[in-house]
Amino acid sequence: MRNRQSGRTSSPFARRVAAGLLAVLAAGAILTSATPALAQVADSRGVPRQMPSSQRKPRGERVRAVIRAAKSQLGTPYRYGGTGPGGFDCSGFTMWSWEHGGDHLPHSSQAQYDYVRWHVHRGHLQPGDLLFFYSPISHVAIFLGGNKMIEAPHSGERVRIVQIYWQYFTAAARPA
């Protein structure tokens, strides 16, 4: 039965169902928060594995390692499919850099966007965030701060630091 003034259901059955749903949601929230956070990392063969967050370095320390590794490759030539210091494509470069921070990323800009669950608004960017470009997503770079990014751009170019080209910006994500 519906109360005409408030629009709420006054049926005891409906109230019990609603209370039961709230109890299930609350129990799920408690169980979810009780499980340790896990992060993807790769073993020596590059196979992803889980590591408890209690064994990970603080985020700031990991981001500094990522940016230090990325900057160490300035001038490295672009190589399609490249994932190592001899040459990188864009996603191989971000994947390699984030490995130095202890996090695993897949080798594709779209796959990285799909894989990293924490998408951030342009106004909330922090150094180390991944910047995605074009639609469909086909390029990724690492945000450095101050309207700068580091990227492995395209054939014939080298890893470089440039101004962010906002006209092609699509999205951003923050690896854990």
Contacts in CASP RR format, 6 or more apart in sequence:
PFRMAT RR
TARGET T0000
AUTHOR 0000-0000-0000
METHOD contacts of the structure
MODEL  1
MRNRQSGRTSSPFARRVAAGLLAVLAAGAILTSATPALAQVADSRGVPRQ
MPSSQRKPRGERVRAVIRAAKSQLGTPYRYGGTGPGGFDCSGFTMWSWEH
GGDHLPHSSQAQYDYVRWHVHRGHLQPGDLLFFYSPISHVAIFLGGNKMI
EAPHSGERVRIVQIYWQYFTAAARPA
1 9 0 8 1.000
1 10 0 8 1.000
1 11 0 8 1.000
2 8 0 8 1.000
2 9 0 8 1.000
2 10 0 8 1.000
3 9 0 8 1.000
3 10 0 8 1.000
9 15 0 8 1.000
36 52 0 8 1.000
36 53 0 8 1.000
36 54 0 8 1.000
37 52 0 8 1.000
37 53 0 8 1.000
37 176 0 8 1.000
38 50 0 8 1.000
38 51 0 8 1.000
38 52 0 8 1.000
38 53 0 8 1.000
39 50 0 8 1.000
39 51 0 8 1.000
39 53 0 8 1.000
39 56 0 8 1.000
39 102 0 8 1.000
39 103 0 8 1.000
39 176 0 8 1.000
40 48 0 8 1.000
40 49 0 8 1.000
40 50 0 8 1.000
40 103 0 8 1.000
40 104 0 8 1.000
40 176 0 8 1.000
41 48 0 8 1.000
41 49 0 8 1.000
41 50 0 8 1.000
41 51 0 8 1.000
41 102 0 8 1.000
41 103 0 8 1.000
41 104 0 8 1.000
42 48 0 8 1.000
42 49 0 8 1.000
42 99 0 8 1.000
42 104 0 8 1.000
43 49 0 8 1.000
46 104 0 8 1.000
48 104 0 8 1.000
53 176 0 8 1.000
56 62 0 8 1.000
56 102 0 8 1.000
57 65 0 8 1.000
57 101 0 8 1.000
57 102 0 8 1.000
59 176 0 8 1.000
62 101 0 8 1.000
62 102 0 8 1.000
62 103 0 8 1.000
63 101 0 8 1.000
63 126 0 8 1.000
63 127 0 8 1.000
63 128 0 8 1.000
65 100 0 8 1.000
65 101 0 8 1.000
65 102 0 8 1.000
66 97 0 8 1.000
66 98 0 8 1.000
66 100 0 8 1.000
66 101 0 8 1.000
66 128 0 8 1.000
66 142 0 8 1.000
67 97 0 8 1.000
67 127 0 8 1.000
67 128 0 8 1.000
67 142 0 8 1.000
67 144 0 8 1.000
67 150 0 8 1.000
68 100 0 8 1.000
69 96 0 8 1.000
69 97 0 8 1.000
69 99 0 8 1.000
69 100 0 8 1.000
69 101 0 8 1.000
70 93 0 8 1.000
70 97 0 8 1.000
70 142 0 8 1.000
70 150 0 8 1.000
70 159 0 8 1.000
71 150 0 8 1.000
71 161 0 8 1.000
73 85 0 8 1.000
73 88 0 8 1.000
73 93 0 8 1.000
73 96 0 8 1.000
73 97 0 8 1.000
73 159 0 8 1.000
74 150 0 8 1.000
74 158 0 8 1.000
74 159 0 8 1.000
74 160 0 8 1.000
74 161 0 8 1.000
75 158 0 8 1.000
75 159 0 8 1.000
75 160 0 8 1.000
76 85 0 8 1.000
76 86 0 8 1.000
76 87 0 8 1.000
76 88 0 8 1.000
76 152 0 8 1.000
76 158 0 8 1.000
76 159 0 8 1.000
77 86 0 8 1.000
77 87 0 8 1.000
77 156 0 8 1.000
77 157 0 8 1.000
77 158 0 8 1.000
78 87 0 8 1.000
78 88 0 8 1.000
78 89 0 8 1.000
78 152 0 8 1.000
78 153 0 8 1.000
78 154 0 8 1.000
78 155 0 8 1.000
78 156 0 8 1.000
78 157 0 8 1.000
78 158 0 8 1.000
78 159 0 8 1.000
79 86 0 8 1.000
79 87 0 8 1.000
79 88 0 8 1.000
79 89 0 8 1.000
80 89 0 8 1.000
80 155 0 8 1.000
81 89 0 8 1.000
81 92 0 8 1.000
81 107 0 8 1.000
82 88 0 8 1.000
82 89 0 8 1.000
82 92 0 8 1.000
83 89 0 8 1.000
83 92 0 8 1.000
83 95 0 8 1.000
83 96 0 8 1.000
83 107 0 8 1.000
84 92 0 8 1.000
84 96 0 8 1.000
85 96 0 8 1.000
87 152 0 8 1.000
88 96 0 8 1.000
88 152 0 8 1.000
88 159 0 8 1.000
89 152 0 8 1.000
90 109 0 8 1.000
90 139 0 8 1.000
90 140 0 8 1.000
90 141 0 8 1.000
90 151 0 8 1.000
90 152 0 8 1.000
90 153 0 8 1.000
91 105 0 8 1.000
91 106 0 8 1.000
91 107 0 8 1.000
91 108 0 8 1.000
91 109 0 8 1.000
91 111 0 8 1.000
91 112 0 8 1.000
91 140 0 8 1.000
92 107 0 8 1.000
92 152 0 8 1.000
93 142 0 8 1.000
93 151 0 8 1.000
93 152 0 8 1.000
93 159 0 8 1.000
94 105 0 8 1.000
94 112 0 8 1.000
94 130 0 8 1.000
94 140 0 8 1.000
94 141 0 8 1.000
94 142 0 8 1.000
95 104 0 8 1.000
95 105 0 8 1.000
95 106 0 8 1.000
95 107 0 8 1.000
95 112 0 8 1.000
97 142 0 8 1.000
98 104 0 8 1.000
98 105 0 8 1.000
98 175 0 8 1.000
99 105 0 8 1.000
103 175 0 8 1.000
103 176 0 8 1.000
105 112 0 8 1.000
105 115 0 8 1.000
105 116 0 8 1.000
105 175 0 8 1.000
106 112 0 8 1.000
106 115 0 8 1.000
109 132 0 8 1.000
109 133 0 8 1.000
109 137 0 8 1.000
109 138 0 8 1.000
109 139 0 8 1.000
109 140 0 8 1.000
110 136 0 8 1.000
110 137 0 8 1.000
110 138 0 8 1.000
112 130 0 8 1.000
112 132 0 8 1.000
112 140 0 8 1.000
112 173 0 8 1.000
113 119 0 8 1.000
113 130 0 8 1.000
113 132 0 8 1.000
113 137 0 8 1.000
113 140 0 8 1.000
113 171 0 8 1.000
113 173 0 8 1.000
116 130 0 8 1.000
116 173 0 8 1.000
116 174 0 8 1.000
116 175 0 8 1.000
116 176 0 8 1.000
117 173 0 8 1.000
117 176 0 8 1.000
118 173 0 8 1.000
118 174 0 8 1.000
118 175 0 8 1.000
118 176 0 8 1.000
119 171 0 8 1.000
119 172 0 8 1.000
119 173 0 8 1.000
119 174 0 8 1.000
120 126 0 8 1.000
120 129 0 8 1.000
120 172 0 8 1.000
120 173 0 8 1.000
120 174 0 8 1.000
121 172 0 8 1.000
122 166 0 8 1.000
122 169 0 8 1.000
122 172 0 8 1.000
125 131 0 8 1.000
125 143 0 8 1.000
125 145 0 8 1.000
125 172 0 8 1.000
126 143 0 8 1.000
126 145 0 8 1.000
126 174 0 8 1.000
127 143 0 8 1.000
127 144 0 8 1.000
127 145 0 8 1.000
128 142 0 8 1.000
128 143 0 8 1.000
128 144 0 8 1.000
128 174 0 8 1.000
128 175 0 8 1.000
129 142 0 8 1.000
129 143 0 8 1.000
129 172 0 8 1.000
129 173 0 8 1.000
129 174 0 8 1.000
130 140 0 8 1.000
130 141 0 8 1.000
130 142 0 8 1.000
130 143 0 8 1.000
130 172 0 8 1.000
130 173 0 8 1.000
130 174 0 8 1.000
130 175 0 8 1.000
131 140 0 8 1.000
131 141 0 8 1.000
131 142 0 8 1.000
131 143 0 8 1.000
131 149 0 8 1.000
131 164 0 8 1.000
131 169 0 8 1.000
131 172 0 8 1.000
132 139 0 8 1.000
132 140 0 8 1.000
132 169 0 8 1.000
132 170 0 8 1.000
132 171 0 8 1.000
132 172 0 8 1.000
132 173 0 8 1.000
133 139 0 8 1.000
133 140 0 8 1.000
133 141 0 8 1.000
133 165 0 8 1.000
133 168 0 8 1.000
133 169 0 8 1.000
133 170 0 8 1.000
134 168 0 8 1.000
134 170 0 8 1.000
135 170 0 8 1.000
137 170 0 8 1.000
137 171 0 8 1.000
139 151 0 8 1.000
139 153 0 8 1.000
139 168 0 8 1.000
140 151 0 8 1.000
141 149 0 8 1.000
141 150 0 8 1.000
141 151 0 8 1.000
141 164 0 8 1.000
142 149 0 8 1.000
142 150 0 8 1.000
142 151 0 8 1.000
143 149 0 8 1.000
143 164 0 8 1.000
143 172 0 8 1.000
144 150 0 8 1.000
144 161 0 8 1.000
147 163 0 8 1.000
147 164 0 8 1.000
148 161 0 8 1.000
148 162 0 8 1.000
148 163 0 8 1.000
148 164 0 8 1.000
149 161 0 8 1.000
149 162 0 8 1.000
149 163 0 8 1.000
149 164 0 8 1.000
150 159 0 8 1.000
150 160 0 8 1.000
150 161 0 8 1.000
151 159 0 8 1.000
151 160 0 8 1.000
151 162 0 8 1.000
152 158 0 8 1.000
152 159 0 8 1.000
153 160 0 8 1.000
153 162 0 8 1.000
END
